[in-house]
Amino acid sequence: MPGTTATPPASARVERRASPVANLMRYLRESRIELRKVSWPTREQTTNLTIVVVVVCLVLAAFLGGLDALFAKFVTWIH
């Protein structure tokens, strides 16, 4: 057919692999581009969310500690 070009067979194509250093540089460049797109939280948001996480951890630790003490008493009562 006129106007079409045939692609060489897969065995005739030579693929060049980039060096590990080139791959690392491309990865770092693309990572930097993606990090610029991130919507970072403000300092106030970060502080508030950190406080929430610490409080939830303390409440959960107290709850689990209470359950542990309750089960320990129960086991000594049964034994």
Number of C-alpha atoms within 10 A of each C-alpha: 4 4 4 6 7 5 8 8 7 8 6 8 9 7 7 6 8 9 9 9 9 11 12 12 12 12 12 12 11 11 11 11 11 10 10 9 8 8 7 10 10 9 9 9 11 12 11 11 13 12 12 12 11 11 12 12 12 12 12 12 12 12 12 12 12 12 12 12 12 11 12 12 12 11 10 8 8 7 6
